[in-house]
Amino acid sequence: MTAMICIMGVYSCGYGKPINKLLNRPYADLKPWHLGFSVGFHVQDLNLTHNGFLTPDGEKWSMEVPNFSPGFCLNVLGDLRLNQYLNLRFSPGIYFGSKEVVMMEYASEEIMKQDVKSAYVVAPLDLKISGNRLHNVRPYVTAGIMASFDVTKKRTDYLVFNTCDAYLTIGLGVDFYLPFFKLIPEVKFCFGLTDILKHKRPDLEDDQYMYKITQSLSKVKSNMVVFNFYFE
C-alpha cells in the first residue's frame, strides 16, 4: 500500500509521464482580428520571351537576367480569422529592388546592360491555410493575388516597363508562438500575370539602335521570391 501511494505521488508530480510544454499565447488564434508588420528581402526576375526579330543589318538579340540582387521590403498586416484553419490576410507594403538585364547579339557577341531599379507599392491578399498547432509551432501555406504599382520615375532606356502589374502568389511559413508575440518566417513565390513590356515606344522612333531591343521581345513577365519575417 505504501509503495502504491509512492508511485501515485511520482505520477502526480509529473515524473512518471512527459510534462506538457508551456503554451505561449494559447488564445491568440481565437481573436477575430490580428494586426502586425513584416520586414524582409526579395529577389526579382524577368521571364523574357523572344520572337526571333532580325534587324535590317541581320542582328539578332537575346536578353536575360543572369544574377539576382536582394532588395528590401516592408509590409503592414491585417489578418481576419474565418475559422479554425482559415484566415484572410491583407498585407500592403513597399518593395525596393533592382535587376540587371544583359543583352547580347548572337553573331558579334556584342553585350549591353541595363540596370532596372524599382520601388513597388504592393497590395497582397492571401488565404492562409493553417495546420494543427504543435506546442508553440504551427505551419501554414498561403495562396492569393497581389497587385503592384511601380512608383519609380520612368526614363528612356532600351527596355521600359509598365507601371502596374498583377501576381499569383503561393507561400509557406511557420507561426512561432513567443511569450509576447508571434514570429512568423515566410517565403512567398510571386508569378506575374501580365505582359509588362511597353511595346510602343514613340520616344525611340528616331533611335532604331535602342528600339531593336524592344522589338526582339514578344512579352516580358515579372517574377519574385519574397522572404518575410512577420511580427504579430
C-alpha positions in Angstrom: 0.0 0.0 0.0 2.8 2.4 0.8 4.5 1.5 -2.5 1.3 2.3 -4.4 1.0 5.7 -2.7 4.6 6.5 -3.5 4.0 5.5 -7.2 0.9 7.7 -7.4 2.8 10.5 -5.9 5.5 10.2 -8.5 3.0 10.4 -11.3 1.1 13.3 -9.8 4.3 15.2 -9.6 4.9 14.6 -13.3 7.9 12.2 -13.0 6.1 9.2 -14.5 5.0 10.9 -17.7 6.2 13.7 -20.0 5.4 17.1 -18.7 3.5 19.3 -21.3 5.4 22.3 -22.6 4.0 25.6 -21.6 1.8 27.1 -24.3 2.6 30.7 -25.2 -0.4 32.9 -26.1 -2.8 29.9 -26.1 -5.8 32.1 -27.2 -4.1 34.2 -29.8 -5.6 32.4 -32.7 -9.2 32.8 -31.4 -9.1 36.6 -31.9 -11.2 37.7 -34.9 -8.5 40.2 -36.0 -4.8 40.2 -35.9 -2.5 43.2 -36.7 1.2 43.2 -37.3 4.0 44.1 -39.6 6.8 42.4 -41.5 10.4 43.1 -42.7 12.3 41.1 -45.2 14.0 40.9 -48.5 13.2 39.7 -52.0 14.7 38.9 -55.4 13.3 40.0 -58.7 13.4 38.1 -62.0 12.1 38.6 -65.6 10.7 36.0 -67.8 11.7 37.3 -71.3 10.1 35.7 -74.4 12.0 36.3 -77.6 10.4 36.5 -81.0 13.4 36.0 -83.3 13.4 39.5 -84.6 16.2 40.4 -87.1 17.3 44.0 -87.7 17.9 45.2 -91.3 21.6 44.6 -90.6 20.9 41.0 -89.7 21.4 41.4 -86.0 19.5 39.0 -83.6 19.5 39.9 -79.9 18.9 37.8 -76.8 18.1 39.1 -73.3 18.4 37.6 -69.8 18.7 38.4 -66.1 21.8 36.4 -65.1 22.1 37.5 -61.5 19.8 38.2 -58.5 20.2 41.3 -56.3 18.3 41.1 -53.0 16.0 44.0 -52.3 14.3 45.3 -49.1 10.6 45.0 -48.3 8.3 46.3 -45.6 4.7 45.5 -45.0 1.8 46.0 -42.5 -0.6 43.2 -41.8 -4.3 42.8 -41.2 -5.5 39.2 -40.5 -9.1 38.1 -40.4 -10.0 34.8 -38.8 -12.5 32.8 -40.9 -12.5 29.6 -38.9 -10.1 27.3 -37.1 -7.9 26.7 -40.1 -8.5 29.6 -42.5 -7.5 33.3 -42.3 -7.8 36.1 -44.8 -4.7 38.3 -44.8 -4.1 41.7 -46.4 -0.5 43.0 -46.2 0.2 46.2 -48.2 3.7 47.4 -48.3 6.6 48.6 -50.4 9.4 46.6 -52.1 12.7 48.3 -53.1 14.8 46.3 -55.6 16.7 46.1 -58.8 17.7 43.7 -61.6 20.2 43.8 -64.4 19.2 42.9 -67.9 22.1 41.7 -70.1 21.6 42.0 -73.9 23.8 40.0 -76.3 23.9 39.9 -80.1 24.3 36.3 -81.4 26.8 36.8 -84.2 29.1 39.6 -82.9 28.6 38.7 -79.2 28.2 42.4 -78.5 26.9 42.9 -75.0 24.9 45.7 -73.5 23.5 46.1 -70.0 20.5 47.8 -68.3 20.1 48.3 -64.6 16.3 48.3 -63.8 15.5 49.8 -60.4 12.0 49.6 -58.9 10.0 50.7 -55.9 6.8 48.6 -55.9 3.8 49.6 -53.8 2.1 46.2 -53.3 -1.3 45.0 -52.1 -1.2 41.2 -51.4 -4.5 39.4 -50.5 -3.9 35.8 -49.3 -5.9 32.9 -47.9 -3.9 31.4 -45.1 -4.4 27.7 -44.5 -3.0 26.5 -41.2 -2.3 23.1 -39.8 -2.8 22.0 -36.2 -0.8 23.7 -33.6 2.0 21.6 -32.1 3.0 23.1 -28.8 4.3 26.6 -29.8 4.6 25.9 -33.6 2.0 25.9 -36.3 2.8 25.5 -40.1 0.7 27.0 -42.9 0.5 27.6 -46.6 -0.9 30.6 -48.5 -2.5 31.2 -51.9 -3.5 34.6 -53.2 -3.1 37.5 -55.6 -1.0 40.6 -55.4 -1.3 44.0 -57.2 1.8 46.1 -57.7 2.4 49.7 -58.7 5.9 50.9 -59.6 6.5 54.4 -58.4 10.0 54.9 -59.8 10.3 57.6 -62.4 10.4 56.2 -65.9 13.2 57.2 -68.3 14.2 56.5 -71.8 16.1 53.2 -72.0 16.4 50.0 -74.0 13.5 48.5 -72.1 10.7 50.3 -70.4 8.1 48.5 -68.3 4.5 49.3 -67.4 3.7 50.8 -64.0 1.0 48.3 -63.0 1.2 44.5 -62.7 -0.6 41.6 -61.0 0.8 38.4 -59.5 -0.4 35.0 -58.5 1.2 34.0 -55.2 1.8 30.9 -53.2 3.7 30.7 -49.9 4.5 28.7 -46.8 5.6 29.6 -43.3 5.5 28.8 -39.7 3.9 30.5 -36.7 6.2 30.5 -33.7 4.3 31.5 -30.5 6.6 33.5 -28.3 5.6 34.8 -24.8 4.6 38.3 -26.1 4.1 38.0 -29.9 4.1 35.6 -32.8 7.2 35.4 -35.0 6.3 34.2 -38.5 9.0 33.5 -41.1 7.5 33.1 -44.6 8.7 32.5 -48.1 6.4 33.5 -51.0 6.6 32.9 -54.7 5.1 35.5 -57.0 4.3 34.8 -60.6 3.5 37.8 -62.9 0.2 37.5 -64.9 0.6 40.4 -67.3 3.0 41.5 -70.1 4.8 44.4 -68.5 6.9 45.4 -71.5 6.0 48.7 -73.2 6.0 47.7 -76.9 5.0 51.1 -78.4 8.0 53.4 -77.9 7.3 56.8 -79.5 10.4 58.1 -77.7 12.5 55.8 -79.8 11.0 56.4 -83.2 14.2 58.1 -84.3 16.6 55.8 -82.4 16.3 52.3 -84.0 19.6 51.3 -82.3 17.8 51.3 -79.0 14.4 50.3 -80.3 15.7 46.9 -81.7 15.9 45.5 -78.1 12.2 46.1 -77.5 11.4 44.7 -81.0 13.2 41.5 -80.1 10.8 40.6 -77.4 7.2 39.4 -77.7 6.4 39.7 -73.9 8.0 40.1 -70.5 6.6 38.8 -67.2 7.9 39.6 -63.7 8.6 37.0 -61.0 9.6 37.5 -57.4 10.6 35.4 -54.4 9.9 37.1 -51.1 11.3 36.2 -47.7 9.5 37.9 -44.8 9.5 37.9 -41.0 6.1 38.8 -39.6 5.6 40.1 -36.1 2.1 39.6 -35.0 
